[in-house]
Amino acid sequence: MAKQDDKFTFEATVVEALPNAMFKVRLPNEQKTEVLAYVSGKMRMNWIRILPGDTVTVEISPYDLTKARITYRH
């Protein structure tokens, strides 16, 4: 069972919108790392729109640092 504390949380910027509610987001580090992110279930249920250029909060698992989940749109 995964805990809430096992995730890294960042504020990232959406770079590109991809099919199937997937996005490329840029993390706020020195290398400007881009990861593949998907929309969380609550945001999908409530029809939250995400556009390129938006600032979002993402959660990244320590097991796979190439994928993230978008949990909040600022």
C-alpha positions as CSV (number, residue, x, y, z in Angstrom):
1,M,0.0,0.0,0.0
2,A,1.5,3.3,-1.0
3,K,1.4,6.3,1.4
4,Q,0.7,9.9,0.6
5,D,4.3,10.8,1.8
6,D,5.9,8.6,-0.9
7,K,5.4,11.1,-3.7
8,F,7.4,14.1,-4.8
9,T,5.2,17.2,-5.4
10,F,6.2,20.0,-7.8
11,E,4.7,23.0,-9.5
12,A,5.2,22.5,-13.2
13,T,4.3,24.2,-16.5
14,V,2.3,22.5,-19.2
15,V,4.4,22.5,-22.4
16,E,2.3,20.4,-24.8
17,A,-1.2,18.7,-24.9
18,L,-1.1,15.2,-26.2
19,P,-4.0,12.8,-27.0
20,N,-5.9,10.8,-24.3
21,A,-5.6,13.6,-21.6
22,M,-1.8,13.3,-21.5
23,F,0.5,16.3,-21.3
24,K,4.2,17.1,-21.4
25,V,5.1,19.2,-18.3
26,R,8.3,21.0,-17.6
27,L,9.6,20.7,-14.0
28,P,11.2,23.7,-12.2
29,N,14.7,22.4,-12.0
30,E,18.0,23.6,-13.6
31,Q,17.8,21.0,-16.4
32,K,14.2,21.9,-17.3
33,T,13.2,18.3,-17.3
34,E,10.1,17.4,-19.2
35,V,7.9,14.4,-18.0
36,L,4.8,12.8,-19.3
37,A,1.8,13.6,-17.1
38,Y,-1.8,12.4,-17.0
39,V,-4.9,14.0,-15.4
40,S,-6.0,12.7,-12.0
41,G,-9.5,11.1,-11.7
42,K,-11.1,14.0,-9.7
43,M,-10.0,16.5,-12.3
44,R,-11.3,14.3,-15.1
45,M,-14.7,13.8,-13.3
46,N,-15.1,17.6,-12.8
47,W,-14.1,18.5,-16.4
48,I,-11.1,20.7,-15.4
49,R,-9.6,22.0,-18.6
50,I,-5.8,22.2,-18.9
51,L,-4.1,24.2,-21.7
52,P,-0.4,24.6,-22.7
53,G,1.1,27.4,-20.5
54,D,-0.9,26.5,-17.4
55,T,0.8,26.1,-14.1
56,V,-0.1,22.8,-12.5
57,T,0.8,20.8,-9.4
58,V,2.1,17.3,-10.2
59,E,2.9,14.3,-8.1
60,I,5.8,12.0,-9.2
61,S,6.4,8.5,-7.8
62,P,9.9,7.7,-6.7
63,Y,9.7,4.5,-8.6
64,D,9.2,6.0,-12.1
65,L,10.5,9.5,-12.5
66,T,9.4,9.8,-16.1
67,K,5.6,9.9,-15.4
68,A,3.6,12.2,-13.3
69,R,-0.1,12.8,-12.2
70,I,-1.6,16.3,-12.5
71,T,-3.6,17.0,-9.3
72,Y,-4.3,20.7,-9.4
73,R,-4.5,23.6,-11.9
74,H,-3.5,27.0,-10.6
